[in-house]
Amino acid sequence: MTKFTIVIAVAGTNFAASAPDVQGCIATSATIDEVTTTRREAIHEYLRILREMGEEIPVPHSRAGVIRIVP
């Protein structure tokens, strides 16, 4: 199992999820759960296509964190 970091952002009335290590597609959905599922499926499909084409599979390097800023 490979773990990719995703970033979820508010996009108007929806949520958008991207993965820094898997460029090229962004998922959008109405809820965080839906966008997480959609993004997982998109990454899975993208990697499947790369394998079929004999292309290199991206290696995850990104990490996410939360920082606190005190005014």
KOLGU-882867 format. One record per residue: residue number from 0; residue in three letters; x, y, z of N, C-alpha, C, O in turn. Coordinates in Angstrom, 3 decimals. Example, Ala and Ser with C-alpha at 12.3 -4.5 7.8 and 13.67 -1.06 7.14 Angstrom:
<rs>
R	num	residu	n_c1	n_c2	n_c3	ca_c1	ca_c2	ca_c3	c_c1	c_c2	c_c3	o_c1	o_c2	o_c3
R	0	ALA	13.190	-5.690	7.800	12.300	-4.500	7.800	13.200	-3.300	7.800	14.236	-3.319	8.465;
R	1	SER	12.850	-2.250	7.080	13.670	-1.060	7.140	12.900	0.030	7.870	13.409	1.138	8.039;
</rs>
This chain:
<rs>
R	num	residu	n_c1	n_c2	n_c3	ca_c1	ca_c2	ca_c3	c_c1	c_c2	c_c3	o_c1	o_c2	o_c3
R	0	MET	0.847	-1.174	0.000	0.000	0.000	0.000	0.890	1.234	0.000	1.863	1.313	0.750;
R	1	THR	0.550	2.184	-0.841	1.263	3.452	-0.921	0.348	4.547	-0.399	-0.848	4.558	-0.690;
R	2	LYS	0.909	5.461	0.369	0.126	6.568	0.918	0.542	7.872	0.249	1.719	8.234	0.246;
R	3	PHE	-0.441	8.574	-0.318	-0.208	9.878	-0.921	-0.883	10.947	-0.066	-1.998	10.757	0.420;
R	4	THR	-0.201	12.056	0.109	-0.764	13.195	0.827	-1.740	13.904	-0.091	-1.439	14.142	-1.261;
R	5	ILE	-2.917	14.245	0.438	-3.850	15.078	-0.315	-4.095	16.364	0.467	-4.005	16.400	1.694;
R	6	VAL	-4.403	17.407	-0.276	-4.732	18.700	0.308	-6.179	18.994	-0.057	-6.553	18.973	-1.229;
R	7	ILE	-6.981	19.267	0.953	-8.402	19.552	0.732	-8.639	21.035	1.001	-8.279	21.555	2.057;
R	8	ALA	-9.249	21.703	0.031	-9.533	23.132	0.145	-11.011	23.391	-0.100	-11.675	22.643	-0.817;
R	9	VAL	-11.511	24.449	0.498	-12.877	24.888	0.225	-12.874	25.540	-1.150	-12.033	26.391	-1.440;
R	10	ALA	-13.821	25.135	-1.995	-13.924	25.663	-3.357	-15.352	26.118	-3.590	-16.165	25.379	-4.146;
R	11	GLY	-15.651	27.320	-3.169	-17.022	27.816	-3.274	-17.910	27.044	-2.316	-17.712	27.090	-1.102;
R	12	THR	-18.891	26.334	-2.862	-19.782	25.532	-2.021	-19.346	24.072	-1.962	-20.023	23.248	-1.348;
R	13	ASN	-18.225	23.747	-2.593	-17.709	22.380	-2.623	-16.352	22.302	-1.942	-15.864	23.283	-1.379;
R	14	PHE	-15.755	21.127	-2.002	-14.393	20.905	-1.552	-13.595	20.395	-2.741	-14.123	19.671	-3.585;
R	15	ALA	-12.323	20.774	-2.808	-11.425	20.314	-3.866	-10.241	19.620	-3.211	-9.724	20.093	-2.199;
R	16	ALA	-9.813	18.511	-3.779	-8.674	17.768	-3.243	-7.631	17.588	-4.329	-7.941	17.188	-5.452;
R	17	SER	-6.393	17.889	-3.980	-5.269	17.672	-4.889	-4.223	16.852	-4.153	-4.251	16.741	-2.928;
R	18	ALA	-3.305	16.284	-4.911	-2.214	15.502	-4.331	-0.912	16.030	-4.916	-0.678	15.882	-6.115;
R	19	PRO	-0.057	16.646	-4.097	1.178	17.235	-4.613	2.062	16.259	-5.381	2.758	16.670	-6.309;
R	20	ASP	2.053	14.989	-5.021	2.918	14.013	-5.674	2.274	13.343	-6.883	2.925	12.572	-7.588;
R	21	VAL	1.006	13.635	-7.122	0.299	13.069	-8.279	-0.335	14.245	-9.021	-1.500	14.586	-8.811;
R	22	GLN	0.456	14.843	-9.880	0.008	16.023	-10.617	-1.009	15.637	-11.687	-1.008	14.512	-12.185;
R	23	GLY	-1.869	16.580	-12.029	-2.683	16.371	-13.213	-4.164	16.192	-13.016	-4.921	16.297	-13.982;
R	24	CYS	-4.615	15.923	-11.801	-6.057	15.828	-11.631	-6.444	16.324	-10.243	-5.719	16.148	-9.263;
R	25	ILE	-7.602	16.942	-10.203	-8.155	17.460	-8.955	-9.568	16.915	-8.838	-10.304	16.865	-9.823;
R	26	ALA	-9.944	16.510	-7.639	-11.302	16.021	-7.408	-12.092	17.103	-6.679	-11.552	17.810	-5.827;
R	27	THR	-13.358	17.226	-7.016	-14.253	18.128	-6.293	-15.521	17.382	-5.930	-16.003	16.544	-6.692;
R	28	SER	-16.056	17.692	-4.761	-17.297	17.072	-4.293	-17.935	17.972	-3.238	-17.338	18.947	-2.782;
R	29	ALA	-19.147	17.622	-2.871	-19.909	18.431	-1.924	-19.462	18.261	-0.476	-19.664	19.159	0.341;
R	30	THR	-18.857	17.119	-0.146	-18.433	16.876	1.233	-16.973	16.424	1.271	-16.416	16.000	0.258;
R	31	ILE	-16.369	16.519	2.444	-14.987	16.065	2.599	-14.893	14.561	2.372	-13.952	14.096	1.728;
R	32	ASP	-15.837	13.803	2.881	-15.815	12.352	2.667	-15.889	12.004	1.180	-15.156	11.141	0.697;
R	33	GLU	-16.776	12.681	0.470	-16.923	12.414	-0.961	-15.667	12.796	-1.731	-15.229	12.049	-2.606;
R	34	VAL	-15.086	13.943	-1.417	-13.910	14.393	-2.160	-12.712	13.484	-1.863	-11.870	13.265	-2.733;
R	35	THR	-12.634	12.961	-0.649	-11.555	12.033	-0.301	-11.704	10.740	-1.096	-10.727	10.227	-1.643;
R	36	THR	-12.915	10.220	-1.159	-13.178	9.004	-1.927	-12.912	9.227	-3.411	-12.283	8.394	-4.065;
R	37	THR	-13.389	10.346	-3.942	-13.209	10.652	-5.361	-11.732	10.802	-5.694	-11.277	10.321	-6.732;
R	38	ARG	-10.982	11.463	-4.823	-9.548	11.652	-5.060	-8.807	10.320	-5.000	-7.914	10.065	-5.809;
R	39	ARG	-9.174	9.479	-4.051	-8.557	8.144	-3.959	-8.789	7.373	-5.259	-7.863	6.767	-5.798;
R	40	GLU	-10.026	7.398	-5.759	-10.350	6.695	-6.999	-9.585	7.277	-8.186	-9.120	6.535	-9.050;
R	41	ALA	-9.454	8.604	-8.228	-8.729	9.250	-9.330	-7.255	8.861	-9.317	-6.678	8.580	-10.367;
R	42	ILE	-6.643	8.843	-8.133	-5.236	8.441	-8.039	-5.083	6.981	-8.452	-4.167	6.637	-9.200;
R	43	HIS	-5.963	6.136	-7.973	-5.907	4.715	-8.318	-5.978	4.522	-9.837	-5.195	3.762	-10.406;
R	44	GLU	-6.906	5.203	-10.480	-7.063	5.088	-11.932	-5.840	5.643	-12.663	-5.372	5.044	-13.631;
R	45	TYR	-5.325	6.777	-12.208	-4.152	7.389	-12.815	-2.953	6.435	-12.751	-2.245	6.258	-13.742;
R	46	LEU	-2.731	5.825	-11.586	-1.618	4.889	-11.440	-1.806	3.654	-12.319	-0.840	3.125	-12.868;
R	47	ARG	-3.051	3.198	-12.450	-3.342	2.058	-13.325	-2.957	2.380	-14.764	-2.350	1.557	-15.450;
R	48	ILE	-3.309	3.571	-15.214	-2.989	3.987	-16.582	-1.476	4.093	-16.771	-0.941	3.657	-17.790;
R	49	LEU	-0.790	4.675	-15.781	0.668	4.768	-15.876	1.293	3.381	-16.006	2.195	3.179	-16.819;
R	50	ARG	0.814	2.422	-15.204	1.347	1.049	-15.280	1.112	0.453	-16.661	2.015	-0.152	-17.239;
R	51	GLU	-0.112	0.621	-17.199	-0.440	0.091	-18.528	0.473	0.661	-19.599	0.840	-0.038	-20.543;
R	52	MET	0.844	1.940	-19.453	1.677	2.614	-20.438	3.171	2.378	-20.198	4.009	2.819	-20.985;
R	53	GLY	3.496	1.681	-19.109	4.892	1.430	-18.795	5.618	2.643	-18.246	6.848	2.706	-18.266;
R	54	GLU	4.859	3.593	-17.761	5.441	4.823	-17.211	5.845	4.625	-15.757	5.392	3.697	-15.087;
R	55	GLU	6.698	5.511	-15.292	7.152	5.464	-13.911	6.031	5.899	-12.957	5.328	6.876	-13.218;
R	56	ILE	5.877	5.178	-11.873	4.882	5.498	-10.849	5.499	6.520	-9.895	6.616	6.314	-9.418;
R	57	PRO	4.793	7.624	-9.605	5.354	8.619	-8.700	5.562	8.059	-7.298	4.762	7.270	-6.795;
R	58	VAL	6.642	8.483	-6.694	6.946	8.089	-5.316	6.497	9.231	-4.412	6.884	10.379	-4.630;
R	59	PRO	5.690	8.932	-3.405	5.231	10.008	-2.530	6.373	10.572	-1.680	7.119	9.830	-1.042;
R	60	HIS	6.488	11.893	-1.688	7.492	12.585	-0.890	6.862	13.634	0.016	7.434	13.991	1.046;
R	61	SER	5.687	14.129	-0.360	5.064	15.237	0.368	4.491	14.797	1.700	4.054	13.658	1.865;
R	62	ARG	4.501	15.704	2.626	3.874	15.509	3.937	3.039	16.740	4.226	3.315	17.816	3.696;
R	63	ALA	2.047	16.597	5.037	1.201	17.725	5.408	1.320	17.964	6.900	1.590	17.046	7.675;
R	64	GLY	1.119	19.173	7.274	1.136	19.521	8.678	0.312	20.759	8.892	-0.061	21.445	7.941;
R	65	VAL	0.035	21.035	10.116	-0.704	22.235	10.497	0.190	23.037	11.413	0.765	22.500	12.359;
R	66	ILE	0.307	24.325	11.133	1.098	25.191	11.996	0.178	26.206	12.666	-0.841	26.604	12.103;
R	67	ARG	0.544	26.605	13.842	-0.243	27.599	14.579	0.491	28.931	14.502	1.687	29.006	14.785;
R	68	ILE	-0.220	29.968	14.121	0.332	31.316	14.049	-0.337	32.148	15.136	-1.563	32.250	15.193;
R	69	VAL	0.467	32.726	15.977	-0.067	33.583	17.040	0.133	35.023	16.605	1.259	35.447	16.347;
R	70	PRO	-0.975	35.789	16.521	-0.852	37.186	16.061	-0.041	38.048	17.022	0.149	39.239	16.773;
</rs>
